[in-house]
Amino acid sequence: MPASSIRPSALKDSDTIAKDTVVSIIGLGYVGLPLAVALSRKFNVIGFDISEARVTELRDGYDRTFEIEAPILRASSMRYTTDASQTRDADIHIITVPTPVDQDNEPDLRPLESACTTIGAVLKKGAIVVVESTVYPGVTEDVCGPVLERTSGLKCGQDFYLGYSPERINPGDKVHTVDKIIKVVAGQTEQVADILEELYGAATTGGTYRAKNIKTAEAAKVIENAQRDINIAFVNEATMIFQKLGISAYDVLETAGTKWNFLNFTPGLVGGHCIGIDPFYLAHKANEVGHNPDLILTGRRINESMGQFIADSIDARLTGKSRILVLGLTFKENVPDLRNTKVREVISGLEAMGHEVDVHDPLADKTEAQQFFDIDLKENLSNLKGYDAIVGAVAHSVYRDLSTNALEGMLNEGGVIADVKGIWRGTEFSDGVRRWQL
Ligand SMILES: NC(=O)c1ccc[n+]([C@@H]2O[C@H](COP(=O)([O-])OP(=O)(O)OC[C@H]3O[C@@H](n4cnc5c(N)ncnc54)[C@H](O)[C@@H]3O)[C@@H](O)[C@H]2O)c1
């Protein structure tokens, strides 16, 4: 570290983080809010978001992502703001904004750059800026660092410091929560890494793991998700083969799963903004350094084709134009998140073949479904009937708990139950009901 380097302000006069350390969380979504709540148990936390609506509902004790329950939210000491100047005192800024891809599946770093611009304008000397958003190796130092320098007029690595700590939470998973899982940290200097270990170590019982450097931590996160994508792509391809052979992928997987080292992945739609997006971040970097990311992109292509494959498979079991009810629209079970849901592709595939499709999802926001997809969600299952097919697209608990009578009651004589997620594998249906599953 250069002799002229400023001491990280979180340390004050000691070797450990001061009790009154101020932490700002930039972006209060699925990742930022649970982290902010966990850190606010130990530190002085201020949450910043550009969305007035989000900040207002959080102040009212309501989290639309269902990650944090109202009593916990209300009991938190955290402050919320849409005014970035309120984060001016922060010793540590943690960025948890979206990192999507554009229409060409190239990384869209605009929210991240914009967050850095916001922080740069209020950055104080000695502050640490930690990126938690998922990125390809190099973004924190090569993209965020320069934006922060430009907007703050301060020198990176001397007046302020960078860190990276990937987020691993899995929305809807109430076991592997942010306060229980191992937190990977990396710092621009060893001292910064020490501080981040102490900071995150105070917020999780899972402990911390210090990566060799920032790029290593960035790379580790992006391959955690790319690995899942590729494994699911393999199972999806195997499923397409088994469909032609007239055997159930679930039966095959259950059988193969009796081997001690067989990996546990199930077929289906890969949506959301992590597993279906992050491989494109790695692919982008691979191309930039002159490597063709063949396997990664093949996996993506197979998973992207699943929506149409499912629509075609259902259509093949119907006679003529049919009325179809799709159960579930969100990108995965028991979450309200509609971003990049691949159920949309099953629906548009079926509609393109002339079928009339109704959609039900008690977790999805009706207005968002209308805005994003022009879908008018049906509200009350008990009022729905007369369908030629029912598609179990998302394994929400409410669909697992549906009685056979309720399901069959919505179906016409000879109708098809298309069980995309294996929700009703153990259910016996009446003789007249035809069943299709992966
Ligand atoms: N959701 C997950 O399960 C998950 C898991 C691990 C990692 N990640 C990664 O974490 C990051 C955040 O994802 P998320 O799911 O929490 O996103 P999100 O969309 O739920 O939340 C992002 C929040 O950031 C706000 N925001 C956008 N631009 C901003 C800006 N410039 N300044 C301040 N606030 C801004 C938005 O209003 C929103 O409230 C992404 O990089 C994602 O890949 C997500």
The ligand as a Tripos MOL2 file, in Angstrom:
@<TRIPOS>MOLECULE
LIG
   44    48     1     0     0
SMALL
NO_CHARGES

@<TRIPOS>ATOM
      1 N1        -31.9020  -12.4400   -6.4410 N.am      1 LIG1
      2 C1        -31.0250  -13.4010   -6.2280 C.2       1 LIG1
      3 O1        -31.3460  -14.5120   -5.9100 O.2       1 LIG1
      4 C2        -29.5580  -13.1420   -6.3320 C.ar      1 LIG1
      5 C3        -28.6890  -14.0720   -5.7390 C.ar      1 LIG1
      6 C4        -27.3300  -13.8330   -5.8140 C.ar      1 LIG1
      7 C5        -26.8670  -12.7150   -6.4960 C.ar      1 LIG1
      8 N2        -27.7390  -11.8600   -7.0900 N.ar      1 LIG1
      9 C6        -27.1960  -10.6740   -7.7550 C.3       1 LIG1
     10 O2        -27.3990   -9.5700   -6.8900 O.3       1 LIG1
     11 C7        -27.6410   -8.3920   -7.6590 C.3       1 LIG1
     12 C8        -28.9600   -7.7700   -7.2420 C.3       1 LIG1
     13 O3        -30.0060   -8.6590   -7.5660 O.3       1 LIG1
     14 P1        -31.4510   -8.5440   -6.9070 P.3       1 LIG1
     15 O4        -32.1600   -9.7870   -7.2350 O.co2     1 LIG1
     16 O5        -31.3640   -8.1230   -5.4830 O.co2     1 LIG1
     17 O6        -32.0690   -7.3420   -7.7620 O.3       1 LIG1
     18 P2        -33.4310   -6.5750   -7.4800 P.3       1 LIG1
     19 O7        -33.9160   -6.0950   -8.7730 O.co2     1 LIG1
     20 O8        -34.3240   -7.4010   -6.6020 O.co2     1 LIG1
     21 O9        -32.9980   -5.3290   -6.5960 O.3       1 LIG1
     22 C9        -32.1930   -4.3250   -7.0590 C.3       1 LIG1
     23 C10       -32.6140   -3.0210   -6.3820 C.3       1 LIG1
     24 O10       -31.6730   -2.0370   -6.8190 O.3       1 LIG1
     25 C11       -32.3660   -0.8460   -7.1060 C.3       1 LIG1
     26 N3        -31.5300   -0.0850   -8.0160 N.ar      1 LIG1
     27 C12       -31.3680   -0.2180   -9.3570 C.ar      1 LIG1
     28 N4        -30.4550    0.6370   -9.8090 N.ar      1 LIG1
     29 C13       -30.0280    1.3410   -8.7350 C.ar      1 LIG1
     30 C14       -29.0820    2.3760   -8.5680 C.ar      1 LIG1
     31 N5        -28.4000    2.8490   -9.5880 N.pl3     1 LIG1
     32 N6        -28.8990    2.8710   -7.3230 N.ar      1 LIG1
     33 C15       -29.5900    2.3910   -6.2760 C.ar      1 LIG1
     34 N7        -30.5050    1.4050   -6.3750 N.ar      1 LIG1
     35 C16       -30.7140    0.8890   -7.5940 C.ar      1 LIG1
     36 C17       -33.6970   -1.2770   -7.6680 C.3       1 LIG1
     37 O11       -34.6650   -0.2650   -7.5080 O.3       1 LIG1
     38 C18       -33.9940   -2.5220   -6.8050 C.3       1 LIG1
     39 O12       -34.7390   -2.2060   -5.6450 O.3       1 LIG1
     40 C19       -27.5700   -8.8290   -9.1170 C.3       1 LIG1
     41 O13       -26.2630   -8.6720   -9.5760 O.3       1 LIG1
     42 C20       -27.8900  -10.3040   -9.0440 C.3       1 LIG1
     43 O14       -27.3410  -11.0250  -10.1260 O.3       1 LIG1
     44 C21       -29.0750  -12.0330   -7.0090 C.ar      1 LIG1
@<TRIPOS>BOND
     1     1     2 1
     2     2     3 2
     3     2     4 1
     4     4     5 ar
     5     4    44 ar
     6     5     6 ar
     7     6     7 ar
     8     7     8 ar
     9     8     9 1
    10     8    44 ar
    11     9    10 1
    12     9    42 1
    13    10    11 1
    14    11    12 1
    15    11    40 1
    16    12    13 1
    17    13    14 1
    18    14    15 2
    19    14    16 1
    20    14    17 1
    21    17    18 1
    22    18    19 2
    23    18    20 1
    24    18    21 1
    25    21    22 1
    26    22    23 1
    27    23    24 1
    28    23    38 1
    29    24    25 1
    30    25    26 1
    31    25    36 1
    32    26    27 ar
    33    26    35 ar
    34    27    28 ar
    35    28    29 ar
    36    29    30 ar
    37    29    35 ar
    38    30    31 1
    39    30    32 ar
    40    32    33 ar
    41    33    34 ar
    42    34    35 ar
    43    36    37 1
    44    36    38 1
    45    38    39 1
    46    40    41 1
    47    40    42 1
    48    42    43 1
@<TRIPOS>SUBSTRUCTURE
     1 LIG1         1 GROUP 0 **** ****
